[in-house]
Amino acid sequence: MLIYPVILLGLAFICSVTIPVYAQSSDWTELSLPNNANLVSALYANGNTVLAARSRSLQNVGVYRSTDRGQSWTEISGFEKNLDGSMVWSFVAANGAIYATGRGVMRSLDDGLTWTPLNNGLRTRFEPNVAAPIGYLAVNGHTLAAAVLATYQSVFISTDGGANWSEQLTGLPFGLGFGYGPLAFSEGNLLMQVAGPLYRYRPDTRSWTTMNANNPYFERNSLMALGKNYYGIGTGAGRVQQVFRSSDGGANWTGFVRGLPMGSFIADFSRVLGLTTDGNWFYVMATAGGNSPQPSGPVPSSLYFSDDEGETWGLVGKPLGFEGAFLDRSFPNPLAVSGADVYVASGTKLYRTTLQAPVVSSASYRALDVTRGGIATVFGANLTMATSAASADASIAEVTVQVTDSAGQQRNAFVFFASPGQINFQIPPETATGLAAVTLAGTNQAWRANVYAAAPSLFTADASGKGLPAGVALRVKADGTQSYEPLYQLDTQNKLVAVPLDVSRVDETVFLVLFGTGLRGRSELAKVTARIGNVNIPVDYAGPTPGFIGLDQANLRLPRSLTGRGEAEIELQADGKKANAVKISFR
């Protein structure tokens, strides 16, 4: 395979960029929540404040509040029991308030210390004299939507912040198997899951319309809407649980399992639970199940995170034993994230772990793009006394980064760049895939890395992981003459702007050479694909860049059909893993 010579316009991988991220943890701490014989049904966390509810029993249930991250607890009064013994099904934070669902809807304006019922009109025809048992709640400004627990099949909407409610059932199916909820707002649109399909509420007609009757079977514990994207946990081919995403308003769904346990969905044993986000990362708990009946003892499970909208998942610290007898498809298994703290309820027990800054790719700054032989970055404080950079083939002697892989083998890494706040280094090529520990010798600084064989990430012109790619265009004329052209330049305001490429000439071939890392471990060239807009692009080469440690490149043969496209996004994949998106321009 011919490797076209390259010209590096700058070593973007030694630039200093500061990004506050958390993704790895050390250990789990079990918290001493009172009444430890009952299920933890709901969680909320904000700063040092934690709320937890115990349910599923007619005795010894309660709602508890902690102001010291779960070290001590005070019981909160004022909540009524549902018929199943639960007091609170879920907590929802919105509008500077906390809402609780249970026997009706409660609201707190003082971080969970006191609560006020919002139940005017919140009555079902089955129990007209008491507040309805609410399972799910969604809030968007002054509009609130509340779905009643499955037995009652009802949904209520308030347009005045919960002061008054009206039942809205027009257009919804009714009967056994049609449980209502969860709910979510997406750009002002109210969505609700009904058994499997999603429904959208139309305020103008006060009715519901189905969005797609053929989407995957979804668990009733997770529905997220972020902008135009919808997310849920469901089952795909082979009954394997996956995280699903729709980017077209719910019409089509794609399931993702990369990095998650792949056991079949049998008797609630192999599960993905509690999809949530802190605004930057997605989190789930997943059990490492298999073809076994539901166990009564602890089920091996782990916390996973995603930094690419659910497409790829990585481990966060050590496994945690879930109580198998409490794995419940219809109950919102609680998972709460606040800053660096993650709280997980496993049956009757409550745990906390504290996240640490992860190892990230030096190109994309994503934690799930780290590969053996690839260029990686750690961030911190007081990492070194001074800033220094390596020569072409000699690591920085004063800084020793050690990588201990999943097989327990420790190796020293080649260090490219070191500063008080950042170190860039190569993951040793011999590193085993899986969870690895990264340490800075002579200090107590430590990080964890999810190491993959292949996970492409592309350097960018401004070293941000976004925008214009670090690369060149190679133009080959009919007589074999070659010339290089830049992909970007500085405008009159010293801002980077794209230089449009001309690919229209029939007697020339233009190659786009993209620089990155994480490509050298790909399985075969046929598994490396590229698209620009909606055009499939041939990939002539994807692998190491000669003469540069850890640096990789992809050579894309640009078709003339791209002429006149203007700005277009490049999607590069290797072994099913997408690189960070970059953009290029054509004239």
N, C-alpha and C positions, 0 to 999 in steps of 0.2 A: 504494500500500500504506500503510495507516494505521500510524503509529508511535505507540504509546501513550507518554504522558509517563512519565518515570521519576524516582525519588528515590534518590539515592546515599546510603546510610547511612554510608559511609566510603570514603576512597580507599585500598582495600586494596593497590593496585598501588604505593604508595610506602612500604609497610611494609618493615622490614629483617628479612630472614631469612637465616641462614647455612646453606648446605648444601655439604658437601665432595663435589664431582663432578669427573670427568675425562671428556672425550669428544673433544677435538680434538688433533691433533698437528702438528708442524712438518714434519720431514723424516725419511727413513729413513737409518739408519746400517748399512752392511754390516759384519758381524762376522767376524773372521778365525778361523773354526773350522777345525781341521786336516783334512787329507785332503779337499780341496775338489773331488775328482772323484766323490764318492759322495753319494747321496741323504741328506738329513736326514730321518730317519724318526720321531723322537720328540723332544718338548720338555717341559721343566718349568722353572718360574721361581718363586722365592720370595725376595723382598727382593733382595739382591745375588747370590744363588746361582742359577745357570742350569745345567741338565743338557741335553745334546743327544746324540743317537745318529746315527751314519751307518750306512747299510745298503744292501742290494741289490747286493752285490758279494762275491765270495769272498775278496777281498783288500782291505786298507786300510780295513776297517770298524773301528768303535770307539765307545766311550761316553766322553764328555768332560764335565768339570765346571769351571765358572767361579765365582769368588767376587767378581768385580768387574763384574758385569752384561755379561759376554761380551767383555771386553777381552782377557783371557788365559785359557788353557785348560790343564787337566791331564787326561791320559787315565786312566780308571778301569779296573782289571783285574777279572777274576773272572766275566765274562759269556761264555757259550758262543754259538757261531753256530748259527742255524737252517739248514736245507737251502737256503733261498733267499739265504743270505749275510747275513741280518739278525741283529743282536744284540738290539736292543730295539725292540719295536713301539710301546709306549706307556708313559708314566709316569702313575701315579695317586697323588694325595696324599690320605691319610685317616688318622685315628687318631693324628695326630702323627708319621706315618711316610710314606715314599715307597715305592711299589711299582713294579716294572718288569716288563713282560711281554716274553717272548722265548722262549728255551729254558727253559720253566717260568716260575715267578714268583720274583722276588727282592725283598727288603725292606731298606730302609736306615732306621736310627734316628738317623743323625747327618748329616742334610741331604745325603745322597748321597755321603758320603766312603767308606764301606764298605758292603758288601752281603752278605746272607745268603740262600741259596736256601730256598724253602718248597715242596718238591716231593715230599713223602711221599705216594704214591698218585696223583700227577699223571702217569699213564702211559696211553697209548692202546693199544688192541689191535693197532694197526699197528706201533708201535714200543715194545714193552713194556720195553725195557731203558734207555731214555733219557727224560728229562723231555719232556712234550708241548710242542709249539710253540704258545704262548699268544698270541692276538691281542688279546683284550679282557678287561678285568677291572673288576669293580664291588665296592665295599667298603661294608659297613654294620655298624659295630661289629665283632663277632667273626665275622660271616658274610662270606665272600668267594665270589665266583662268577667262574669263568674259562672263556672260550670258546676252543676250539682253532681254529687257522687253517683256512680253508675246505676244504682238501683232505681233512682228517681227520674233520671233522664230529663234534665231541664237546664236552661242557660238563661242568665239574667244580664241586662246591660244597664249601666248608669251613665248619664251624660253630665252629672253635676257633682262629680267627685265622690260618689257613693252615698249622697244624701237620700236619693230615691232610686228605686230599681223597677224595671219592668221585664217581664218574661218575654223572650223572643225565640219562638220555636218554628216559625214558618219556613218550610223548605228542608227541615231536618228529618232524617229517618227516625223511626220509633219502633222499639221492640227489643227482644232479647239480643244481646251481642252488640248493640249500638251504644257504647259508653261515650259520653261527651267529655272532651278535654284530652290533652292540655290545650291552652290558648296562647296566642302570641299576636302582637301588633307588628306589622311590617309597613313602614312608610305611611302610617295612618290607617292601613287596612287591618281589620280584625280577622284572624285566622283561627280555626278550631279543628282539631282532629276528632273525627267521629269513627270509632273502630279503627279503620285503616285510612280512608280517604280524608283529604283536607277540604274544609268548607270555608268560604269567605262570606262575611256579613255585609249586606248592602244597606246602609242607613237610609237611603232614599225610599226603598220599598219595605224596609224593616223585615228583610227575609235573608235566608242563607242559600247560597248556590255552591254546588260541588265544583271543585277545581280539577280533580282527576280521580277517577274511581279505580285506577289501575296502579297506583303507587305501591311501594313495598309495604308489607305488614309492619306497622310501627308499634314499638313499645309505648305504653301510655305514661312514661316517666320523663320524656324529653321532647320538647319542641322549641327550637330557637329560630328567631327571624332577625337577621342582621342586614339591613338594607334590602336589596333585592334577593338575597340568598336565604334559603330556608334549610334548617338542619334537623335531623331526627335520628333516633336509633331504631333500626329495623332488621329484618331477616332477609337475606338474599338467597342465591343459589346454594343448595346443599344445607339450607336452614342455618347457615352461618350468620351470626349477628354482625352487623356492620354499622358504621356511621354514614348516613346518607345525606347528600346535599342536592338541592335544586337551585339552579341559577336562572330559571325561566318562569318564576311564579308558581312552581309546583307542578308544572306539566310533565316534566321529566326529572328523574332522580338517578344519581350515581352513588353507588356504595363504595366505601373505602375500608380496607382491612389491613393495609400495610403497617406492620409493627404491632398489631393487636393479636391476641390469642386466636387460633383458628379452629377451636373445638366446635363440634356441632351443637346446635341449640336443642338440648335434650333435657327434659325434666327440670328446667330452670337452673341447670348446673353451669353451662358455659354461657356467660352473660356479659353484656356491656351495659354499664349502669351510670345514670346521673350525669348526662352531658351538660356541661356548663362552661362559661367563659368569664375571664376577668377583663375582657376588652382587648387583650393582646394574644392570649393563648386559649386553646380549648383544653378541657380536662374531662376524662372519664375514668371510672373504675372498671376493670375488666377481670373476670375470673378465668383462670387457666384450666377450664373444664375439658371434658372428653366424653366418650360414649359410656356414661355411667348414670345410674339413677341419682336423683337428688339426694345429697348426703345430709346427715343431721349434724355433723361436726363442721369444723372450719374448712372453707374452700380457699385454696391458694388464689390470691388476687393481688393486683397491683394498680397503682395510680399511673395513668398515662397522660401525656400532653401532646398537643399538636401545634406547630407554628406555621402551618400552611393550610389553614381552614379545613382541617379534618382529613386531609389526604394521606398524611403520614403521622404515625404515632410512635413516641419513644417512652421508655420507662422513666419514672421519677422515683429513684431510691429503691428501697427494699420491699419485698412482697409483704402483704398484710392478709391475715386470715379472716375471710368473710364467714359469717355464721350461715351455713347452708340452709337451715330451716327457715330463715327469714328472707331469702331471696324471693321477692314478690313482684311479679310483672305489673300489677295494677297499682303499686304504691310508689310514689316518687322517692326513690332511694336518695337520701340527702348527701350532697357534696357542696361545700361552701368554700369560697376563696376570698381572702382579704389580704391584699398586699402580698407578702411573702408567706403567709400562713394558709394552709389547706386543712380543712376539717372534713373528716369522713365518718359517717355513721355506719357501723356494721352490726346489724341486728340490735342487740342491747348495749353495744359498746360504742364509745365515741373516741376518735383518735385525732391527733394534730401532728402535722409535720411542717417544718419551715423550709421553704425553698431557697436555693442558693443560685448565684449566677452560673449559667451553664457554659460549656465549651461550645463555640459557634464556628461556622464556616467563615473564613476571612473574606470570602467573596459576597455571600448573601446575608451574613450575620444571622442565619437561621441555625438553630441547634440540631435540627434533624438533617442537616447536609454535611455532617462530619464523617469523613471516610479515612480508612487506613491509607497512608501515603498522601493524604490531602493536606491542605494548608488550613490551620485552625487558629482561633483567637480566644483568649480569655481576658476578661476585664476585672478590675479590682482597684484597691487603693494601696499605695506604698509597696508596690510589687518590686520595684527596683529603686536604687538611689539616683540613677541618671538614665538618659535616653541613649540608646545605641542601636546600630544596625549591623547585620552580618555582611561579610564579603560574599562574593559569588558562590564560593564552595566551602566556607568555613563558618560554623555556628558561632554565636556569641559566647565566648569562653566564660564570662563572668556570670552567666545565667544558666541554670540547669533545670529544665522541665522534664519531669519523669512521668511516663504513661504506664499504668498497670492495667493490663487488659482483662477480659472476662475469664481467661484461663489462668490468671494469677502471675503472668509474666511481666516484669518491669523492664522498660527500656528508656534510654535518654532520647529526647527529641531534638531535632535540628531547630535552632531558634533563629528566626529571621530578624525580629525586631523586638525590642524591650523598652518599656518606659514605666514610670510609676503607676500608670493607670491601665496599661495594656501590654500583652505579650502575644506575638504571632509566631507560630511554630508549625512544623510538619508532624502530623501523627505518624509514628514509625510505620513503614510499609508492612512489617511483620505482625502488627497488632491484630489480635483476634477480634472478630465482630462481636457486638454486644455492649454491655455497660462497662465502661472503663473509668478508672480513677486517674486524675491528672493532678500532680502536686508540683509545687515550686520548692526545690531543695533548699534547706536551710531556713525555711519559714513554716508557718502553720497554714499557709494558703493552699486550698484544695478545691477541685471542681470535679464534676462527673460528666462523662461524654457518652452519648449513644453513637457507637462507631458502626458504620456500614461499609460494605464492599464498594458500592457505587451509589452516589447521590450527587448529581451534577449541580454546581452553583457557578454563576457567572460573575466575574468582576465587572464593575461599571466605571464609567469615566470619572465620576465624582466620588468614587469609593463609598457609595451609600447602599449598594445592593439593589438599586432601582434606577430606572431611566435609561440613559444611553450606555451601550455595552463598551467595555474595554476591548478593542479589537481593531482590525484593519480590513480593507477590501483589497483583494488581489485580482488584478485584471490580466488575463492571459490572451494575447492576440493570436491570430491564425499562424503567424510565423514563429510562435513560441516566446515572443518578447513578453516579459512580465514587469508589472509596475504596481506599486502599492498606493492606496488612497486612504485618507483619514475618514473616519465615520462621524467626527464632530470637530468643532472649532469654537473659539471664543468670539462672541459678538462684540459690538462697540461698548457694551456695558460689562464686559468680562464675564459673561455667562456662557456656559456650554450650550451649544445648539447643534442639531444634527446637520451633517452635510449630505444632502440627498444623493443617492447612488443612481447612476445611469446604467441600466442593464438591457437597453433596447437594441444594442448593436449585434447584428447577426454573425459577424465575423470575430466576436470576442466571447470569452467565457469569464464570468465574474464569480469569485469565491468570497464568501464572508467568513473570516477567521475570528472566532470568538475565544477569548481567554477565560479560563475558569479553573476549577479544581473539582476533584471527585469523579472524574470520568475514567481514569485509568483502570479502575476495577470493574468496569462494565463486563458483562458476560460475552457479548459478541456485537460486532458493529451493526448487525441487523436489528438489534434491540435498542439502538440509538435513533431516535426520530426527531424531526423538526417540522414546525409549521410556522409560516409567516402569514398572519391573517387566516384565511381559509385555504391556503395553498400548501400542499405537502412539499417539503424541500429535501432533495437528496443530501445525505450526509456522507462525504467521502472519507472522512477520518475523524476519530474521536479518541484521544489518548494523550500521553505525555507530550509536553513541549520540549524538544531537545535543548539541553543545556541549562534548564531551570528546575530546581528541586521543588517538587510538589505541584508545579504549574502544569495545567492541561489545556488542550485546545480542541475545538470542534471546527472542521472545515465544511462549510455549507455551499453547495453549488446552486447559485441563484438563477432561476428560470426567467426568461424574458417576459413572462406573463405578469411579473411584478411591476412592470413599467407603469408609471402613473399612479401607483397605490398611495403615495404620500406617506404619512406616518403609519407604521404597522407594528404590531407586537410580535415578538419572537417567542415561540414555545419550544423548548428543547427538553427531551426526555431521554433517560437512560434506564433500562430495566424497569420501566414503569414509573420512575420517580421524576417529577417535573423539576426543572431548574427555576430559579427566580426569573420572573418575566422582565424582559428588556425591550426597548423600542428602537426602531431604525426607520429611515426615511428614504423614499424612492421618488425620482422625478420622471 
